[in-house]
């Protein structure tokens, strides 16, 4: 619609005759029953008429554009799908590619692909072999009682699982390994060397990865009377090496991170006669972000990541097939407990759980892990979790335990008795609402006579199914995939950890954020 206003006419301006073009426009407007004052169509200034003509043409073009079908508007093309948006947590796990195909939409070539490294790039140090490769080469000497070579084989996944035929779907048996709980450093190192955002140019890096096998290095000196100097030697030598690196000195380690394949307390010795090394108390290493299987909740630089388990899917379809398998599993018992009692501990809580489980009149399945019954190489724990709706998860030798992840990967709902077992450990990987996927019973209630069976029986079938589905949806977050570059459209625990590290390093660069040394 043309603007319905009339410009003010100057009394001193001479009147010009109308042109044929103006008369033609006037006739067209007259035929559409739209009346304008004659002064509008007979302007006294040719420049004013030219301006009005241009405005009219713009309005006509705009009206025509608005009349185009929605499918031809550029603003309605779907935005490029980022890698994170390809993560589908629902039960169907339909890929984003399927959505585009079913909608029959082809994105214009003018739309650039997503930048998968928008959070930054990672430079991986090439450390002297003393800090990693030589530890693997001498794997037979890492433990005073037996060789660790099988446990650290296959890029840290360990030997392939046997004896799972009939326990897991036949097509998924090759995706299972007898993985050691302390093999994380090897797994992460192999994956990060093939990460799509790895750079060999340190000037382009947002983060710097230190591939030091700290857990393997300290593990060989934890027993048999080794001195505190023995346990500290590797960390001290690493620190000296790092202090000769220009990019370390540039940031004092703020943009550096590493994996430490044991619990944080193995690296926090405050007195010479105490357990572990003093690695994390060395001033030069305080600024480094550490990925650990158990963190200190009060140390910002500790990040808890999932323990390695036995399931290492080869593809997205392996994950979906496993999720469907555990979702449709017929579970025979209400709850279970797998663990060894601590007979040397007064009022041992694990012993209390075993007693309650054994006295639950068929509602609980107990696996007493005393001896070697639950060691890597047996399927008894996996079968137990697959057959139970709930699994009891007390603290282990420390606050966390690998069993939490074995339980959840099997689609069983964890029951916690300490907040520090999971809620204060793995915030990047678990749902924000603990009640959506787990049950919490304070240990004092159990000690005072509360029956776990009674508490769990009070959950309705619908509530149990909802919690179980939440656990199943989060399985990708808890596993370490087999391919060196990870899964195609899902992020596993490694991907989430690396994304989180890159994000926090970018946050640390904000003014006023950095901590003092």
C-alpha positions, 0 to 999 in steps of 0.5 A: 500500500502506498503512503497516504500523505501529501507533501507540502506544496511551496507557493513559490514553485511553478506548476509543471504539466503531468507526464504520460507516465504519471497519468498511466500510474494515476489510471492504474491506481484509480482502477483499484479504487484507491483515491489519492489527492491530486497533489500526490500525483502531480508533484512539483519536484521531479526528484520527489517523484523519483523518490516516491517511485523508488519507494513504491517499487521497494514496497511491491518487491517486498509484497511479492517476496512475502507471497513466496512459499515458505520453502523458498525463503532462505531464513527458513532453511535449517541452521547447520547442525553442530556436532553436539546437536547430533547427540540424541538422548531419546530412545529412538536415537534417530540421527540428524541426517535422517531428519533432513532426508525425511523433510526432503530439504537440501541446504544451500551450498552457500550455508557453510558447514559447522565449525567442529572446533569452535571451542578451540584446538588441542596441542599434544606434547611429545613427552620423552618416552620415559613418561608414557611409552616406556611404562607400557613397554615395561608393563610386567613391572607395574604391579608387584604381584602380576603383569599388567600387560594384558590389562593395558593391551588393545589401546588400553581396553584390555583383552577381548571379553570371552564367555559373554555368549548368551549374556549379551547379544551375539553381534555385540560380543566383539564390543566387550573387553575385560577393561581395567579400571585404571587404564584411562590414561592410555585410552585418552592418549590414543583418542586424543592423538586422533582428535579432529581438533588436534593441532600440530601448531602450538600457536593455534592451540587453545589447550595443551595436553600432557600425555603423562601416565601418572597413575601407572607411574605411581602405581608401581611404588604404592606398596612394598615399602617404597619411599616418598621420593620414589613415589614423587620422582616421575612428577618432579621430573615432569615438572622440570621438563614442562618448565623448559617449555615456552607455552607452559611458561607463557600461561603457568599451566593454566591452559594445560590438562592431563589425565590421571588414571587413579583417584585423586587421593593417590596424588595428594600425599601431605606427609612423607609417611602417608599414602601416594605421591604429592604430585598435586601439591607441587606448586607448578602443577596446581594450575593444570586441569586434571581428569580423574576417575575420582575428584576432590569436590573442593578442588576446581582443577579436579574433574571427575570422569567415568571409570572405564568399563567393558563396553566399547561400541564400534558404532552408533548402531552398537549403542542403539542395539545395546540400549534396546537390549537393556530396555527390553530386558526382563529383570527378575529381582528388585535389587542387587549388591556386588561387593566384598565385605571389609571384615577388618573395618568396624561396623562395615557398611558393605557387610550390612548391605550383604546381610540385607540382600541375603535376607530380602526373601528372593528380592535381592541378588547378592554377589560376594566379591571376596577373592577373585570372583568379581575380577576382570574376566568373569560375567557374573557382575554383568549378569547380576546388573542385567537381572535387577531393577536397582543396584546398591552402590556404597562407597568403595575403598574411596568414595566412588567405585567402578561398579556405578558405571557397570550398573548403569550401562546394564540399565540398572538404577543405582542406589547411593548412600553417600553424595560423594559417590556420584552426585559430587563427582560426575556432573558433566556426565550425569543428569542434573536431577539425581532423583531422575535416575537414582535413589538416595538412602542415607547410610545412617538410615540403613544403620538404624534399621531402615530396610532397603527392600521396603524403600525400593518397593515403594516406587511404582512401576511407572517411576521405576520405568522412568528412572530406568529410561533416564539411565538408558538415555545416558549410557553414551555419556558413560562409555569409551567408544572403540573407534579412534575418532569416536562415534559418528553422531553421538558423544561418548565420555571422552568427547564430553570430557574434552569439550568440557576442558576446552570450555573451561579453559576459554572461561579461564581466559576471561578477565578476573577469572584466573586463580592466583598461584 
